[in-house]
Amino acid sequence: MKKIFTLTILSFVLQIHSYAQSAKANFSIGVIDTIHSKVLNEKRIINVYLPEGYDPKDTIKYPVIYLLDGSKDEDFIHVAGLIQYLSFPWINQTKPSIVIGIANIDRRRDFTYPTTVAKDKQDFPTTGSSEKFISFIETELQLFVIANYKTTTNKTIIGQSLGGLLVTEILFKKPHLFNNYVIVSPSLWWDNESLLKLKPDFSNQSKLNVHISVGKEGDVMVRDAKALFQKLQTSIKIKTTFKYYGDMKHETIYHTALYNALVWLNK
């Protein structure tokens, strides 16, 4: 009798193990695309989140959110989750959207224009290629996304820190590339704040929405973010807002700032 009971227990355990093995499946929140960039002369990984119900065979099209620092071990996963949450029908704070996470290779190289500051050149010798990276976004990435995914003309770009510097540069120099700009804690101190000295021309531009935010990140960061906001307020083509998070630091501001920016854009 003891032997039969032991075999029965063993059989039960084996059945449970077999069921657990058969029930396993991969969990996916998106797809990984690779683009060979002629502009950058390298392959770039693009992480893509597709909203619930996305079907390449139907006629429904979706807004596109371009995310800098979009590697899987950077901001892609938590931002895609935030977009999913805000677009749930019972939340309804943003539209279901495609998220294009641009994975990094060398963010200091890609997100900065050349600097005249000798110490920056010495400390960060690869910097200064933002013009090429912007060209990649304009002439290769956006065309790739349009060709491969069902998109509307509603395009948002999000960047923090050096990413916020790049987003600001695109806004000033190529404003037609996006209609929504989310700028978090921008590193506008770069090259002695030279970007803030530019006089961008928005006269031929369609309406733009720009959300700027900064935390308790030092006098220079706060001053520059406010200066950017004031500069943009002079254009009737730009709807802009500014949010200061005095209880948050550079490391903690991003998710809260992005949540509020997306809700603001939806309104």
C-alpha positions in Angstrom: 0.0 0.0 0.0 2.9 2.3 0.8 4.4 1.7 -2.5 1.2 2.5 -4.4 0.8 5.8 -2.5 4.3 6.8 -3.3 3.8 6.2 -7.0 0.6 8.1 -6.9 2.3 11.2 -5.4 5.1 10.9 -7.9 2.6 10.6 -10.8 0.8 13.7 -9.5 4.0 15.7 -9.3 5.0 14.7 -12.8 1.6 15.7 -14.1 1.9 19.1 -12.4 5.4 19.6 -13.8 4.2 18.6 -17.3 1.3 21.0 -17.1 3.6 23.9 -16.0 5.9 23.1 -18.8 3.2 23.1 -21.4 1.6 26.3 -20.0 4.7 28.4 -20.4 4.8 31.0 -23.2 6.8 34.0 -24.1 5.4 37.4 -23.0 5.8 40.1 -25.6 4.9 43.8 -25.5 6.2 44.7 -28.9 8.5 43.9 -31.8 12.1 44.6 -32.5 13.0 46.1 -35.9 16.5 46.8 -37.3 17.3 49.6 -39.8 20.5 49.9 -41.6 21.1 53.7 -41.7 23.1 55.0 -44.6 23.2 58.4 -42.9 24.8 57.0 -39.7 26.5 54.1 -41.5 25.4 51.6 -38.9 22.5 49.4 -37.9 20.0 50.8 -35.5 17.6 48.8 -33.3 14.0 50.1 -33.1 11.7 48.8 -30.3 8.1 49.0 -31.3 5.0 48.9 -29.1 1.7 48.2 -30.9 -1.6 49.1 -29.2 -4.1 46.5 -28.2 -6.1 45.5 -31.3 -3.5 46.6 -33.8 -4.2 44.7 -37.0 -2.1 45.4 -40.2 -5.1 44.2 -42.3 -7.7 46.7 -41.1 -8.1 50.4 -41.9 -7.5 51.8 -38.4 -4.4 54.1 -38.2 -2.6 55.2 -35.0 -0.6 58.2 -33.8 3.1 57.6 -33.4 5.2 58.4 -30.4 9.0 58.5 -31.0 10.9 57.8 -27.9 14.6 58.8 -27.4 16.6 56.5 -25.0 14.3 53.8 -26.3 16.4 50.7 -25.5 14.8 47.9 -23.6 17.0 48.6 -20.6 16.3 52.3 -20.8 12.9 53.9 -21.1 11.0 51.7 -23.7 9.3 49.3 -21.4 8.0 51.7 -18.7 6.9 54.3 -21.3 5.1 51.7 -23.4 3.3 50.6 -20.3 2.4 54.1 -19.4 0.9 54.6 -22.9 -1.0 51.4 -22.6 -2.4 52.4 -19.2 -3.4 55.9 -20.3 -5.1 54.6 -23.4 -7.3 52.0 -21.6 -11.0 52.9 -22.4 -11.8 53.4 -18.7 -8.8 55.8 -18.3 -9.0 57.5 -21.7 -6.3 60.0 -21.1 -4.4 59.5 -24.4 -5.2 57.9 -27.7 -4.0 54.3 -28.4 -0.6 54.9 -30.1 2.4 53.2 -31.7 5.6 53.7 -29.7 8.9 53.8 -31.6 11.7 53.4 -29.1 15.1 54.4 -30.7 17.7 52.3 -29.0 21.0 54.0 -28.2 24.5 53.3 -29.4 26.2 56.5 -28.3 23.6 59.0 -27.0 26.3 61.7 -26.3 27.3 61.6 -30.0 23.7 61.5 -31.3 22.0 64.0 -29.0 24.5 66.9 -29.1 25.7 69.4 -31.6 29.4 70.5 -31.7 30.5 72.5 -28.6 32.9 75.3 -28.3 33.6 74.4 -24.7 37.1 72.8 -24.5 36.4 70.7 -21.4 33.3 69.2 -22.9 35.3 68.2 -26.0 37.9 66.6 -23.7 35.5 64.8 -21.4 33.1 63.6 -24.2 35.2 63.2 -27.4 32.5 61.5 -29.4 29.9 64.3 -29.1 28.6 66.6 -31.8 26.7 64.5 -34.4 23.1 65.5 -33.7 22.7 66.9 -37.3 23.3 63.4 -38.7 21.0 61.8 -36.1 18.2 64.3 -37.0 18.7 63.5 -40.6 18.4 59.8 -39.8 15.1 60.5 -38.1 13.8 62.6 -41.0 15.0 60.8 -44.0 15.1 57.2 -42.9 13.3 56.4 -39.6 10.0 58.2 -40.2 9.8 56.9 -43.8 10.4 53.3 -42.4 7.7 53.7 -39.8 5.2 55.0 -42.4 6.0 52.2 -44.8 5.7 49.4 -42.2 3.0 50.5 -39.7 -0.4 52.0 -39.9 0.1 55.6 -38.9 -1.7 58.9 -38.8 0.1 62.2 -39.3 0.0 62.8 -35.5 3.7 62.5 -34.4 5.1 63.1 -30.9 8.8 63.1 -29.8 9.9 62.6 -26.2 13.3 63.3 -24.7 14.9 63.9 -21.3 18.2 65.4 -20.4 20.5 65.3 -23.5 17.4 63.8 -25.2 15.6 67.0 -24.2 18.4 69.0 -25.8 17.9 67.1 -29.0 14.2 67.5 -29.0 14.7 71.3 -28.5 17.1 71.3 -31.4 14.6 69.5 -33.7 11.9 72.0 -32.6 14.1 75.0 -33.5 15.6 73.7 -36.7 13.1 71.1 -38.1 9.8 71.9 -36.4 7.8 70.2 -39.2 9.1 66.8 -38.2 6.6 66.5 -35.3 3.5 68.3 -34.1 4.0 67.4 -30.4 7.2 67.9 -28.4 7.7 66.6 -24.9 10.9 68.1 -23.3 11.9 66.9 -19.9 14.8 68.3 -18.0 16.6 69.6 -21.1 20.4 69.9 -21.0 20.3 73.4 -22.5 23.5 74.3 -20.7 25.3 72.5 -23.6 27.8 74.8 -25.4 27.2 77.7 -23.1 23.4 77.7 -23.8 24.0 78.5 -27.5 20.7 76.8 -28.6 18.7 79.3 -26.5 20.3 82.1 -28.5 18.9 81.0 -31.8 15.9 82.7 -33.3 13.8 79.9 -34.8 11.2 80.8 -37.4 7.8 79.2 -36.9 5.9 81.5 -39.3 5.3 78.8 -41.9 4.7 76.0 -39.4 1.4 74.4 -38.5 0.3 74.5 -34.9 2.7 72.8 -32.5 2.2 71.6 -28.9 5.2 71.8 -26.6 5.3 70.5 -23.0 8.4 71.5 -20.9 9.1 70.3 -17.4 12.0 70.3 -15.0 12.6 69.3 -11.4 14.8 70.6 -8.6 18.0 70.1 -10.7 20.1 73.1 -10.1 19.7 76.8 -10.9 21.0 76.5 -14.5 18.7 73.6 -15.5 15.6 75.4 -14.1 16.6 78.8 -15.5 17.2 77.4 -19.0 13.9 75.4 -19.0 12.0 78.6 -18.0 13.8 80.6 -20.7 12.8 78.0 -23.3 9.2 78.3 -22.2 9.3 82.1 -22.4 10.9 82.0 -25.8 8.2 79.8 -27.2 5.4 81.9 -25.8 6.2 84.6 -28.3 5.0 82.4 -31.2 1.3 82.2 -32.0 2.0 78.9 -33.8 3.0 77.2 -30.5 0.8 76.1 -27.7 3.1 75.5 -24.8 3.1 74.8 -21.1 5.7 74.6 -18.3 5.7 72.5 -15.2 8.2 72.7 -12.3 8.5 69.7 -10.0 10.2 71.1 -6.9 10.0 67.8 -5.0 11.7 65.7 -7.8 15.3 65.3 -9.0 16.8 64.6 -12.4 16.6 60.9 -11.7 13.0 60.8 -10.5 11.1 63.3 -12.6 10.7 61.5 -15.8 7.7 59.2 -15.3 5.5 61.8 -13.5 6.4 64.5 -16.0 5.6 62.3 -18.9 2.3 61.2 -17.5 1.2 64.8 -17.1 2.6 65.7 -20.5 0.6 63.0 -22.3 -2.6 64.0 -20.4 -2.1 67.6 -21.4 -1.5 66.7 -25.0 -4.8 64.7 -25.1 -6.7 67.7 -23.8 
